[in-house]
């Protein structure tokens, strides 16, 4: 892939994420969100669908031959993950539970994969006016408002006992039968916070927390946009078995320095639970 093409991909991903953010903000705080519950129990609103349509329009205008996999219209369009071609994997509002409650910790995620590997990622937090983005081999970048982007890098915390670790919700560990894992990590680290969904990954990439873990409940659109950002910021993204893939449903993401220790705690707790 030429450098110019990768630049175009990243620029289009940024436009798509920001267009979704604008659509979401137009409804943020509204009492008329038309909230529904999807088959997996997660909420969806008219803002999610409108934001995803905006993203698809941007992508189709720039790369009409590329595949797209989006959270809200995948089943309707017969879409599935295709690791053999270039594919855009999008989540218009990651953190809908926060969005519908007026909590600003939600974001738009855009990931691009080639040959099964994430090569471009964007995490855009419209209510905070923050964006973290990356293209493979070009580093990760953080932009606040209209300021010039600055390099993003993970923290230098070298021990789990001194680390701050985030997760979206204790409920997900309980519901997936993985509560012992969260208990073990919580007891081993310095502090835990519920700065949730993609916001936790943005915090990790910018050195404001040291790790984020999630039980096996994630989908490709939750991971594809975050993986390049974490890796280009100097961190590591794997599942609980140490494998990095958008198809894996659990997540252990860290600054890299504490990753082996984090996985050891997770594996030990998982084995005790079996």
N, C-alpha and C positions, 0 to 999 in steps of 0.2 A: 504494500500500500504506500502510495506516495505521501510525502509530508503535506502537500496541498490538499489531498483528499481527506486526510485525518483532520486537518484544520476545518474543512468544510463540515465534516461530520460533527465535530465539537461545537462549532458555531450554530449548526442547526439544532443540536440537542439543547443548547442553551436557550434558543428561541422557543423551542417546544415547551421546555420546562417553565419559562417565564410566561408564555401564553396561558398555560394551565394555571399558573399562580394568579394571573390577572382574573381569570374566569372564577377561580375559587374565592378570591377576595370580594368579588362583586356580590357574593352570597353570604360571606362570613358575618355572623351575628344575626342573620335573618331568622325569623320564626317560621318561615314557610319554606323549609328545605325538602319537603316531600320524602321523609326518611322511610326507607324500606329495609328489611332484613334479608340478606342473601342466603343461599343454601348452606353456606359454611357458618352462618350465624353472625357474620360481620355486617355492619350497617353500610348503606349506600344512599346517596342523596342525588337530587337533580344536578347539584354542583359538580359531583364526581363525573357524571356523564357528560355534562357540557364541557368540562375541562379536558376530558379525554378526547372529545371530538376536536377541540382546538389543537391538541397535540398532533392528532392524526393529520389534520389539514396541513400543518407546518411540515411534517415529515414527508407527506405525499407530494407537496409542492417542490421539495428539494431532491428527494430520492424516491421517485414513484415506483421503482422496481424492487425496493427493499421490502422485506417482510416486517410485519408489526405484530407484537403480542401485547395486548393491553388488558388490564384487570377487568374493566367494566364491560367490554364488548367481545372478549375472547370466545365465549360460548356461542354468542349469536353469529359470529363470523367464522366459526369453525377453526379458530386459530389454535396453534399449539407450538411448543418450543421446538425450534429447528436448529440444531447445532451445526448443520452442514452449510448454511448460507448466512449472509449478513442479516441480522435481525435486530429491530428496535424493540426493547422491552420497557413498557411504560406503566407508571402508576400515577394517575392524575392528582389524587389526594391520598398520600400515605399518612395515616393518622386521622381517618374520618371520625373516630370516636372523640378525638380532641376537637376537630373542626366543628362538630355539631354542638359542642358544649361551649364554644367561644374561647377555647384555649388555643393560643397561637403556635403550638408546637406540632404543626403539620407541614407536609412538604410535597413537592412534585418530584418524581424520580424518573430519570431517563437513563437507560443503559443500552449500549450497542455491543453485540457479540459477533465475532467472526470465528468460524471453526470451533464453536463452543466456548471461546474465551472472551471475557469482557474486555473491550478495548477503549471505550469511552464511557464516562459516567458523570451525571449531574445530580446534585441534591440542591433543590431550590426551596427556600423557606419564605414564602411570600409575606406572611404576616410579620416576620422579623426583618425582612428585606436583606436576607443573607443567602449567599450561594457558594457552594463548594463544588469544584469541578475538576476533571482530570482526563487526559488522554494518555494512553500507554506510552511510556518513554518520555513524557513531557512534564512530569511532575504534577502535583496537585496545587490548586489555587483557591484562595478564599476572597470573596468580594462582599463588602458591606455597603449597601446602598449604591450610590454612584461613585464611590471611591475606586481607585485603581486596584485591580486584583493584586494580592500579595501571596507569596508561597505559603502553602499550608503544610504543616508537619506535625506528626504525632508527638506525644510527650516523651520525656526521658525517664519516667518512673521505671525502676528496674526490679522492684519486688512487689509481689501481689499484696503483701501485708501493708504496703503504702499506697495502694491503688484505689481509685474510685471507679466503680463498675456500674454500668446502667443496664436496665432491661425495660421492656415496655410495660409488663404487668406481671405481678406474682400470680395472677389468675391463670395466665397461659401455662405456667409450670404445673399448677394444680390440675387444670383441665387435661393436660397431656400426660399426666402421671409422672412428671419429672420434678416434682417439688424437692426431693432430696438433693438434686443438682444445684438448684438455686440456694438452698440452705447451706450447702458446702461452700459455695463461692462467696456468699454473703459473710459467712463466719471467717473466711480466710483473708478477705480484703479489708482495707481501711474504712471504706464507706460505700454505700449503694444509693442510687437515685433512680427515680422513675422518669427521667428525661427521655421520652419514649420515641418509638418508631424511628424514622429516618433522622430525626433530630439528634438522637444518640450517636449515629454514625458521623454526622457533621461535627459534633463535639469531639469525637475521637480523632477525626482527621485533622482537627485544628488544635490538638493538644490540651483540650479543656477537660477531658476525662481520659482514662487509661485503657478501658475495655468495655465491650458491650456483648452480652450474651442473650440468646433467644432459644426457647425450646423448639422442637421440630414441628413448627406451625407455619413457617414462611413459604412463600411462593416465589417463582422466578422474578416477578416484578418488584418484590421487596429487596432483592439482592443485587440484581444486575447493574443498577445505577450506582450502588454503594461500593462494590468491590474495587473498581479501578481507582476510586477516590481514596479508599483506605490504603491500597497497595502503593499508589504513587505518593502518598503522604508518608510512606515509610513503615506502615503497619502491616499486619497479617490478618487475612480473613480466611477462616476455615469453618467446616462443620465440627461437631464434637468428636469426630474421628480423625480430624486433621486434614480433611480433603477440601479443596477449594473448587466449588462448582455452583452455578446458578440453580442446579437441580437439587442440591442438598437443602433440607428443610430446617436443620438446626444451625445456629451461628455461634461461633466464638471469634470475635474480632478484637484485636488488641494493638497496642503500640509495638508489638513484636518482642520487646524485652521481657515481658511477663507471659508470653504465649505458652511456652512449654509448661510453666507452672500452672497456668489457668487450665490447660487441657488435662494435666495430671489430676487436678481437683475434680474436674468434670467426670473423667473416666472412673476415678475411684468411687465417686458417689453413684455413678450409673451402675457399676458392678455390684455395689452393696444393695442396690434396689432390685436386682434381678434374682 
